[in-house]
Amino acid sequence: MVSAYSCKRDNFTKSSGGGSNQTNSANQTVVNGRLYFTDKESFQTLFDELKEAEDDKVASFVDEKGITSLRPVVTEENEKNYL
């Protein structure tokens, strides 16, 4: 079993000028395929929105943000990408 965590609180809302694959929005930042939130409330809001959403909406969100999903949402439209 492998476990990893970080004690350091990084501020990903500021542009690091030269960071690779970085996308920013008001409360979310994608860095190297990972989605970061500015606070717990931002995460909870998005989680509540997406947990009941259709698979197509979740897949669209992941694709638009450029997130690397450990468990991708496979739909009829994107299944060819995962076969």
GITA-V373621 format. One record per backbone hydrogen bond with DSSP energy under -1.0 kcal/mol. CO is the residue of the C=O (numbers start at 0). NH is the residue of the N-H. E is the energy in kcal/mol with one decimal. If there is no record, write none. Layout:
# GITA-V373621
<<CO;NH;E> <CO;NH;E>>
This chain:
# GITA-V373621
<<20;31;-1.0> <22;29;-2.7> <26;37;-1.8> <27;24;-2.6> <28;35;-3.5> <29;22;-2.1> <30;33;-1.7> <32;67;-2.6> <33;30;-2.4> <35;28;-2.5> <38;42;-1.5> <39;43;-2.7> <40;44;-2.3> <41;45;-2.0> <42;46;-2.9> <43;47;-2.6> <44;48;-1.7> <45;49;-2.5> <46;50;-2.3> <53;57;-1.9> <54;58;-2.9> <55;59;-2.2> <56;60;-2.2> <57;61;-2.4> <58;62;-2.5> <59;63;-2.9> <60;64;-2.2> <61;65;-1.3> <61;66;-2.0> <74;78;-1.4> <77;80;-1.6> <78;81;-1.2>>
